[in-house]
């Protein structure tokens, strides 16, 4: 064991000596490894951070949540002009599903709407996302409050003039004062603030809105003002299945019951789409996987160039130290000792290049995290991967020079160095 520690020490010394005596040559050789490790770890860290952000954005929704409306989340075999002619899901169908579909934990009826201005005294919050919905929305999407609460069943059914404000809206209208029980103006009418949400930050996937810039309104209030057939609104029914229910079973029952409700005959196509959130997350996972593959391909070329650079510097190192190798062998050094000496040196050089690459990724991660509303994370897993890659590159690129050094004849080696 002590022999290997001495080997490591000597190899480290030779690597540092190469850096000191041949700075430009060594740095150019390390550049390939540095760029390769930087490229792959930067891509993997970016993709991991993106994946983490997306999953955090949709964490408030159950992965099995179902979105029932006239449009499809993804590609469809139905022509666009036919889809445009489909009827919107109705409030009556929302009640029908609540009463007739089994295995449902919560059902919510909601409108997708245009953005509006919200006023309080002389202050205005512009381009605010308005989300008219039923009281079950709080059971579908996890919302956290700094003050107040969500509207209850009675307030939802009666269409009471009450609202819940997102963090940004509350800050714009009230700054640091208490918004609860204050009256704001929306749609030309007064609404009482009964709740304020915690800040969630910018989301990459919002399903129509960012909670920070959203005002939640009882949908029956909006229905009483504008009716059910207004082009400004796109109705949607959101269904949260019970935990132990098979997704395909509830999709099949939903389709069957809604076809009966709409009087669709056998052979007629569905005039609605049963969209499952898991389908959207599966598409995201597929994109993330493709991005990782592309990152590996791009970085692979840099790593290949880096490996050739390290191999080149090791062959030069063997040639420069031929005399020393001969002396070591004449004093009893075995072939294995010489082999490991050059292998360790190649690995140490690659680890130095990899460390520089990881350091650059860490610096850029700090800069981007502070400059953007996005947490760029360099995980321990990716750091370990970068270090492992550097070691592998060192072993692969150093093996041939190390073998050639270990097989040198001691007499010829000493003679060639004279």
C-alpha positions, 0 to 999 in steps of 0.5 A, a space after each residue: 500500500 505504501 508503494 502505491 502512495 509513493 507512486 501517487 506522490 511521485 506521479 503528482 510531482 511529475 504532473 506538477 512539474 510538467 505544468 510548471 516546465 511546459 505551461 503552454 503545452 500542458 495547458 493546451 492539452 488540458 484544455 480539451 479535457 476542461 472543455 469536455 467536462 465543462 460541456 457535459 456537466 454544464 448541460 447535465 446541470 442545466 437539464 437537471 435544474 430545468 427538470 427540477 423547476 418543471 416538477 416543482 411547478 407542477 407539484 401542486 397538481 396530482 400527476 393523474 389529474 385529468 383536464 376535460 375540455 374541447 381541446 387536446 394537450 398534444 397532437 390529435 387525429 381530429 382535424 382542427 376545424 372539427 375541434 373548433 366546432 366541438 361544444 364547450 364543457 358545461 356547468 351542467 356536465 361538471 355537476 353530472 360528472 360529480 354525481 355519476 362518475 366513480 373514483 373521483 376525489 374532486 371535480 372543479 369547473 374553471 374558465 380560461 379567460 383574458 387578462 384584466 386590470 384590477 384596481 384599488 383606490 388609485 392603484 392598478 394592477 394590469 394584465 392580471 390573470 383572472 381564474 374563475 373557478 368552483 370551490 373545489 379548485 383548492 382540492 385540485 391545486 395546492 395553494 398556500 396562503 399568507 393571509 385568509 382563505 379560499 372561498 367555500 362551497 356556499 360562497 362559490 355556489 351563490 357567486 359571492 363578490 369575493 376574491 383571492 389575490 396572488 402575491 404580486 397582485 396584492 403587492 401592487 395594490 396594497 404594498 405592505 398594508 393588510 388587504 383582507 376585507 378590502 374592496 377591489 374593482 374587477 369587471 366594473 364591480 366591487 369584490 372583497 379580498 378574503 385571501 392572499 397567496 404565498 409567493 411561488 416565483 416564476 413558473 415554467 409551466 403555469 397551465 394558463 397562469 402564474 399564481 403570483 399574478 392571478 386573482 381567483 373568483 367564484 365562477 358563478 359570479 362570472 357566469 351571472 355577469 357574462 353567461 355561459 356562452 361567452 367567447 371570452 371564456 374557455 371552460 374546462 373541467 379538472 378531475 382529481 381521481 382517488 389515489 387507488 383508482 386505475 387511471 385508464 378505468 376512470 378515463 374510460 368511465 368519463 368518456 362513456 358517461 360524457 358520451 351518454 350525456 351528450 347523446 353521441 351515437 356509436 361510430 360518432 367521434 368524441 366531441 371532447 378530449 380527456 387530457 391526463 397530466 401524466 401525458 404532459 409530464 411524460 412528454 417533458 421527460 422525453 424532451 429532458 432525455 433527448 437534451 441529455 443525449 444531445 449534451 453527451 454527443 456534443 461533449 463527447 467530441 470535446 472529451 475525445 479531443 481532450 483524450 488525444 491531448 493527454 495521450 500526446 503529452 504523456 508520449 512526450 513525457 515518456 520520451 523526455 524521461 526515458 533516461 530516468 525510466 532506465 535508471 529506475 528499472 536498473 535499480 529494480 523498479 518493476 514494469 508494473 511500477 513504471 506503468 502505474 506511475 504514468 497512468 497515475 500521472 495521466 489521471 492526475 492531469 485529467 482530474 486537474 482539467 476536469 476540476 477546472 471545468 467543474 469550477 467554471 460550471 460552478 461559477 456560471 451556476 452562481 452567476 445565473 442563479 443570482 441574475 435570473 429567477 431560476 435556481 441553477 444547481 450543480 449537484 454532487 451527483 454531477 460533480 462526481 460524474 465529472 470527476 469520474 469522467 476525468 479519471 476514465 479519460 486519464 486511464 484511457 488516454 494514458 494506458 498506451 504511453 504507460 505500456 510503452 514506458 513499462 516495456 522499455 529496456 533499461 540499458 537502451 533507455 539509459 543509453 538513449 538518454 545520454 
